[in-house]
Each structure stands twice: as structure tokens, then as C-alpha cells.
Amino acid sequence: MAVIPLPEATSVVIVGAGPTGLTAAIVLAEAGVDHVLIDRLHEGANTSRAAVVHARTLEVLDGLGIASTLVERGIEVPTFKLRDGAKTLATIEFGDLPTAFPYALMVPQEVTEQVLLDRLHALGGAVHRPLTVTRVAEENNTVTVEYTDEHDRRGTISADYVIGADGMHSVVREQAGIGFTGDTYPTSFVLADVGMSWPTPRTEVSLHLSPEGITVVAPLPDDAGVRYRVVATVDDAPAHPTVDDVAALLNTRGPGGDIRVDKVLWSSRFRVHHRVADHYRAGRVLLAGDAAHVHSPAGGQGMNTGIQDAALLATLLTKVTAGEPDSVLDSYETVRRPIALDVVAFTDRMTRMATVQSGVVRAARNTAARLLGRVPAVRDKLAYQLSELGNH
């Protein structure tokens, strides 16, 4: 592949070519806004990390002309179940949601990224990589971005605006001096894609509660129908969970029945933070995605919130570059930061509720979940919140 040289100046520099950065680049490219998208990795991720695309995100991606392509490559899952062992505490159905996408779409993140990248390429855009940002400084009504390439050669590009979509450890956020307030959960998380026999239908995502921790099991697309995503809290998880590790988790916490883990396709251990940037904007520097907010994976909200951040931010930037006042960008934080705070609070409640240790509290929680799960208004509200339709 030919290397496309970087210009010395552009309207918008986007740092980070994950789903958030790619979405921003697509919106700018569609509007004809000059931009440069850079990333520190040699190539896009080939592991599936985020695995669910919710209804509101599909609506956003539909506006970019790629929702149908993504749907073709995923599994439509219309049901979310809350379980404690073999007991079903609550069933949330997405089928009646007021959307053209009344389901959770299960699709590995590398597929989502590839679909986004293909769309960007079709619009004439590109990702410049591997480039590591070393300095971001606003001066003389522009932002200077300094970077190094894989051979430690230095370069500089100036821009009217910079979008930091470079993840939780964002260099852009740090350079802008924006705080990242929050904390870290004491337990670690296991993340694994496995091939297995699982006793519940592939039309549901299940959240399993247990004294040992929270466990989420969701189907992923594959021809044999045996690929699943497993996310679980573990006090001290191994760096790369094995077949035996995952099998022990599921046999201890799962619904019982025929559970057989045949292979681990990919696995990892990670720590989870719940943090939100103190501001989404510092002058000509703006944050989106994990650079602006991180939280528990319960509910699968992270990548979705980031894509929605990027779509709004890039739309506002197209207005400013077309001549509208710079103050238009202030609405980005006004709209999106409260949504991130709500998502962090919601996923934190889910995580803490799922991991209570006391038998008395656990029994009370289960009773409350069963009773509330019988109330249609409660079920509908949870479906609406999980789908992120309220973020519009």
C-alpha cells in the first residue's frame, strides 16, 4: 500500500482510528471537510473487544450509509435476560422499541472497524499510521500536533481543531490539561471469545449474577453457531484465560445444563475504570469516546457512546468550518457529557448490584428484580436505556 504523505496543515486532525475516530472522519469526509486521521498502531485492531452495537448507534450509522452492511455481518439479538444461576430474574425485550433496529446487534469490534474503514476509503479518506502524537499545543489560533513515526522521525501538522479519540490514556487529553475524574474497580475483568456449547438460545444476551461476580454471555456471528463473547469479573484474573479458566467461570456462575468450552479464540484480562473528563473541550481541542469517558462493560455502552459522540462532534465541526461561529462547538459538551455521566452511573449501578456478597442482600435484590421485571413500564424503560435511544 502506498504511503500517503501528511500535509503540513488541515482543518481537523483526528487522533485515534478506532470506531470513534473513524466515525468522525466519515462525517467530515462526507461534508468535504479537510481532515487528517492518525493512529499509533501499524494496523487496525484484530480482536473483538466491544461486541454489541445498540439501536441508537445503528440509527447514527444508517445516516452514514453503513448500518445495513454491519447488520448483514452480525447477529440480531432481541432479548436481554438477567439471571441468577438457573433462575431468570427479568427478561428485557427490544422488539417493541420505536426504531428501525429493534434489537442489539452482536458483531465483533474488528468487523465494525472494518466496515467503518471501508466507508471512509470509499469517500476518499485514509488512516495515517503508525504515528505517535507527542505534543498538542494551541498557538496563534491553530493547534500544532507533533508526532513521530515508526523510525522516530519527527513531524508537525497544524490544524484549526483537534479531536482526541485516542482512548483512556489519551495523550490529547493530557496535553490539553483536562482532568479525568473517577476511580478504578477493585476486581479485574476476563474478556474472552470462545467456541462452546451453551444451553440458552442464541437470540439472547444473558447477564448472570453470582456472589463470585458478574458474567455476561453473548452470541457472536459464525457459521457453526458456537462462538460466544464472555465477560466476567474475577478478583485476580489470569493474563490470558484458558479453556479451563472460562469453563470454571461458566460452570460456577452459569445457568447449568450442557456447558462445554471447546476452545478460546482470544482472551485477555483488564482493569475497568469509571471516569469522565472534566471538560470535553479546551479551546480548539475536543475529546470523544474513551478519551472522554470510560466505564464498566455492563450493558455494552462504551463503543456506542463514543460513536455517537463522534457523529455529533464532527457534524458541529462541519458547521463551524462552513462559517458558523466557533461557539457552536460549546453545545457538544452540553449535550454529550451529561449522557456520559448517566452511562457511567447506570453501568456502575449494574456492576455493583450484580456483585453483592451478602446472602440477605442478594435475596432481596433477586426478589426486587423479579417483581420489577413483571412491570411492563420498567421493562420498557430498561430496554430504552440499554438501546441508548434516549441519547438522541
C-alpha positions in Angstrom: 0.0 0.0 0.0 1.4 3.4 -1.0 2.1 5.8 1.9 0.1 8.9 1.7 2.2 11.9 2.9 0.8 14.1 5.6 0.1 17.7 4.8 1.6 20.5 6.9 -1.9 21.9 7.7 -5.5 20.8 7.7 -8.8 21.8 9.1 -9.2 18.9 11.6 -6.7 16.4 13.0 -8.3 13.3 14.5 -6.0 11.3 16.8 -7.1 7.7 17.1 -8.6 5.5 14.4 -10.9 3.2 16.4 -14.7 3.3 15.9 -14.9 6.9 17.4 -12.2 8.4 15.2 -13.3 6.6 12.1 -16.9 7.8 12.6 -15.7 11.4 12.9 -13.6 11.1 9.8 -16.5 9.7 7.8 -18.8 12.6 8.8 -16.1 15.1 7.9 -15.3 13.4 4.6 -19.0 13.3 3.6 -19.2 17.0 4.2 -16.0 17.7 2.2 -14.1 19.0 5.3 -10.3 18.7 5.0 -9.0 16.4 7.8 -6.2 14.0 8.8 -6.8 10.8 10.8 -3.8 9.3 12.5 -3.2 6.3 14.7 -0.3 4.9 16.6 -0.8 1.3 15.6 0.6 -0.4 12.5 -2.9 -1.7 11.6 -6.4 -1.7 13.0 -7.3 -4.0 15.9 -7.9 -7.6 15.1 -9.5 -8.5 18.4 -13.2 -8.1 19.1 -13.3 -6.1 22.4 -16.6 -4.3 22.1 -19.2 -6.7 20.7 -22.6 -5.0 20.7 -24.0 -2.2 18.6 -27.2 -0.8 20.0 -30.2 0.6 18.2 -29.3 4.3 18.6 -25.8 3.7 17.2 -27.3 1.8 14.3 -29.6 4.8 13.6 -26.5 7.0 13.5 -24.6 4.6 11.2 -27.6 4.3 9.0 -27.3 8.0 8.4 -23.7 7.3 7.2 -24.9 4.6 4.8 -23.3 1.6 6.6 -25.9 0.2 9.0 -27.2 -2.4 6.6 -23.7 -3.7 5.8 -23.0 -4.0 9.5 -26.3 -5.8 10.2 -25.5 -8.3 7.5 -22.4 -9.3 9.3 -23.8 -9.5 12.8 -26.5 -11.4 14.8 -29.7 -9.6 15.7 -30.4 -10.4 19.4 -33.9 -9.2 20.5 -33.7 -10.3 24.2 -31.7 -9.5 27.3 -32.0 -11.7 30.3 -31.0 -11.2 33.9 -30.2 -14.5 35.6 -29.0 -15.8 38.9 -27.9 -19.4 38.3 -30.8 -21.3 36.7 -33.3 -18.6 37.8 -34.4 -16.0 35.3 -35.0 -12.7 37.2 -36.0 -10.5 34.4 -36.5 -10.5 30.6 -36.0 -7.4 28.6 -37.3 -7.4 25.0 -36.1 -4.9 22.4 -38.7 -5.9 19.8 -41.2 -3.1 20.6 -38.6 -0.2 20.6 -39.6 2.8 18.4 -36.7 2.2 15.9 -35.9 0.5 12.6 -33.4 -1.6 14.6 -35.3 -3.2 17.5 -32.5 -5.4 18.7 -28.9 -5.5 19.9 -26.6 -6.3 17.1 -23.8 -8.6 18.1 -20.8 -8.1 16.0 -17.1 -8.2 16.8 -15.4 -4.8 17.0 -12.8 -5.6 14.3 -15.8 -6.1 11.9 -17.3 -2.8 13.0 -14.0 -1.1 12.4 -13.5 -2.7 9.0 -17.0 -1.6 7.9 -16.3 2.0 9.0 -12.8 1.9 7.3 -14.3 0.7 4.1 -16.8 3.5 4.1 -14.0 6.0 4.8 -11.9 4.6 1.9 -15.0 4.9 -0.4 -15.2 8.6 0.5 -11.5 9.1 -0.4 -10.3 9.1 3.2 -7.4 7.3 4.8 -5.7 6.4 8.1 -2.1 7.6 8.5 -0.2 5.1 10.7 1.8 4.3 12.7 2.2 7.8 14.1 2.6 8.6 17.8 1.5 12.0 19.0 4.0 13.6 21.3 2.7 17.1 21.8 -0.5 19.1 21.2 -0.4 22.8 21.7 -2.8 25.6 20.8 -1.0 28.7 19.5 -1.8 31.6 17.1 -5.4 30.4 16.6 -4.3 27.0 15.4 -3.4 23.7 17.1 0.1 22.2 16.5 0.3 18.5 16.6 3.8 17.0 16.8 4.3 13.3 16.2 6.9 10.6 15.5 6.8 7.8 13.0 8.0 4.2 13.4 11.5 5.3 12.6 11.5 8.0 15.3 11.3 10.7 12.6 9.5 13.8 13.8 6.8 15.6 12.1 4.4 18.5 12.7 0.9 19.3 11.4 -1.2 22.3 12.2 -5.0 22.3 12.4 -7.9 24.5 13.2 -9.2 21.8 15.6 -8.1 18.5 17.0 -10.3 15.6 18.1 -8.8 13.4 20.8 -10.2 9.9 20.1 -7.1 8.2 21.4 -8.6 6.2 24.2 -8.5 6.1 28.0 -4.8 7.0 28.2 -5.3 9.9 25.8 -2.2 12.0 25.0 -4.5 14.6 23.6 -6.5 14.9 26.8 -3.3 15.1 28.9 -1.7 17.7 26.6 -4.9 19.8 26.8 -4.7 19.7 30.6 -8.2 18.2 31.0 -8.8 16.2 34.2 -10.2 12.6 34.1 -12.2 12.2 37.3 -13.3 8.8 38.6 -11.9 5.6 40.1 -11.0 2.0 39.3 -13.0 -1.1 40.2 -11.1 -3.3 42.6 -11.7 -6.5 40.6 -10.3 -7.4 37.2 -12.3 -8.5 34.2 -11.9 -11.5 32.0 -12.7 -10.9 28.3 -12.8 -14.0 26.0 -14.2 -15.1 22.7 -14.8 -18.8 22.9 -16.2 -21.7 20.9 -18.6 -23.6 23.1 -21.8 -25.4 23.7 -24.2 -23.1 25.7 -27.7 -24.1 26.9 -29.6 -20.8 26.2 -30.8 -19.6 22.8 -28.5 -17.5 20.5 -31.3 -14.9 20.4 -30.4 -13.6 23.9 -27.7 -11.9 25.8 -27.6 -13.0 29.4 -26.2 -11.2 32.4 -25.5 -13.7 35.2 -25.4 -12.6 38.9 -23.5 -14.5 41.5 -21.5 -13.9 44.7 -18.4 -14.6 42.7 -19.1 -11.8 40.3 -20.9 -10.6 37.2 -20.8 -12.6 34.0 -22.1 -11.7 30.6 -22.5 -14.2 27.8 -23.5 -13.1 24.3 -23.5 -14.9 20.9 -21.2 -13.7 18.1 -21.6 -14.5 14.4 -20.0 -17.6 13.0 -21.2 -20.3 10.6 -21.1 -23.1 13.2 -23.2 -21.1 15.7 -20.8 -21.8 18.6 -18.9 -18.5 19.0 -19.7 -16.5 22.2 -18.3 -13.5 24.0 -17.7 -13.9 27.7 -17.1 -11.0 30.1 -16.7 -11.7 33.8 -15.4 -10.0 36.9 -12.7 -12.0 38.7 -10.7 -10.9 41.8 -7.4 -11.9 40.2 -7.8 -13.0 36.7 -5.0 -14.7 34.7 -3.4 -12.6 32.0 -4.7 -14.9 29.2 -7.7 -17.0 30.4 -7.6 -20.6 29.1 -10.4 -23.1 28.2 -10.3 -24.4 31.8 -10.5 -20.9 33.3 -13.5 -19.9 31.2 -15.2 -23.3 31.8 -14.8 -23.0 35.5 -16.3 -19.5 35.5 -19.4 -20.6 33.5 -20.0 -23.8 35.3 -19.9 -21.9 38.6 -21.9 -18.9 37.6 -24.0 -20.1 34.6 -27.5 -21.5 34.2 -26.5 -25.1 34.5 -27.2 -27.6 31.7 -24.8 -28.5 28.9 -21.9 -26.1 29.1 -18.8 -27.2 27.2 -16.0 -24.8 26.3 -14.1 -26.3 23.4 -11.6 -23.5 22.5 -10.6 -20.0 23.3 -10.3 -17.9 20.2 -8.9 -14.8 22.0 -8.7 -13.8 25.7 -7.5 -11.0 27.9 -7.5 -9.6 31.4 -8.2 -5.9 32.0 -9.0 -3.4 34.8 -12.1 -1.2 34.4 -12.3 2.4 35.3 -15.3 4.6 35.7 -14.2 8.1 34.7 -15.4 11.2 32.8 -13.3 14.0 31.5 -13.9 17.2 33.5 -14.5 19.0 30.2 -14.9 17.9 26.6 -13.3 21.0 25.2 -10.2 23.0 25.8 -10.2 25.8 23.2 -9.6 24.1 19.8 -9.1 20.6 21.3 -12.1 18.3 21.8 -12.5 14.8 23.2 -14.6 11.9 22.2 -15.0 8.2 23.0 -12.8 6.6 25.7 -10.7 9.7 25.8 -13.8 11.4 27.3 -15.4 8.6 29.3 -14.7 5.0 30.4 -16.9 2.7 32.5 -18.0 -0.8 33.3 -18.7 -3.0 30.2 -22.0 -4.0 31.8 -24.7 -3.2 29.1 -22.1 -2.7 26.3 -22.4 1.0 26.2 -18.8 2.2 25.7 -18.2 2.0 21.9 -21.7 3.0 21.2 -21.4 6.2 23.2 -18.2 7.0 21.5 -19.6 6.6 18.0 -22.5 8.9 18.9 -20.0 11.4 20.4 -18.1 11.5 17.1 -21.1 11.9 14.9 -22.3 14.9 16.8 -18.9 16.5 17.2 -18.0 16.1 13.5 -21.3 17.5 12.5 -20.8 20.6 14.6 -17.3 21.0 13.2 -18.7 20.9 9.6 -20.9 23.8 10.6 -18.0 25.8 12.0 -15.8 25.2 9.0 -18.7 26.3 6.8 -18.7 29.7 8.6 -20.9 29.3 11.7 -19.5 30.8 14.9 -17.0 28.8 17.0 -19.4 28.9 19.9 -21.5 26.3 18.1 -19.0 23.7 19.5 -19.9 24.5 23.1 -23.1 22.6 22.6 -21.1 19.4 22.2 -20.1 19.2 25.9 -23.6 20.4 26.9 -25.2 17.6 25.1 -22.8 14.7 25.3 -21.1 15.0 28.8 -24.4 14.5 30.7 -25.1 11.4 28.6 -21.7 10.0 29.6 -22.3 10.8 33.3 -25.6 8.9 33.0 -24.0 5.9 31.3 -21.2 5.8 33.9 -23.8 5.9 36.7 -26.1 3.3 35.0 -23.3 0.8 34.4 -21.9 1.3 37.8 -25.2 0.5 39.4 -25.5 -2.6 37.3 -22.0 -3.7 38.3 -22.4 -3.1 42.0 -25.9 -4.7 42.0 -24.5 -7.8 40.3 -21.6 -8.3 42.6 -23.2 -8.0 46.1 -21.7 -10.6 48.5 -24.3 -10.7 51.3 -26.8 -13.6 51.0 -29.5 -11.4 52.6 -28.9 -8.5 50.2 -28.7 -10.9 47.3 -32.0 -12.5 48.1 -33.6 -9.0 48.4 -32.1 -8.0 45.1 -33.4 -11.1 43.3 -36.9 -10.6 44.7 -36.9 -6.9 43.7 -35.6 -7.8 40.2 -38.3 -10.4 39.7 -41.1 -8.0 40.9 -39.9 -5.1 38.8 -39.3 -7.3 35.8 -43.1 -8.1 35.8 -43.9 -4.4 35.3 -44.2 -3.5 31.6 -43.2 0.1 32.1 -40.0 -0.9 33.9 -39.1 -3.4 31.2 -39.7 -0.8 28.5 -37.6 1.8 30.3 -34.7 -0.6 30.7 -34.9 -1.6 27.0 -34.9 2.0 26.1 -31.9 2.8 28.3 -29.9 -0.2 27.1 -30.6 0.6 23.5 -29.4 4.2 24.1 -32.4 5.6 22.2 -32.7 8.2 25.0 -29.3 9.6 23.8 -30.8 11.2 20.7 
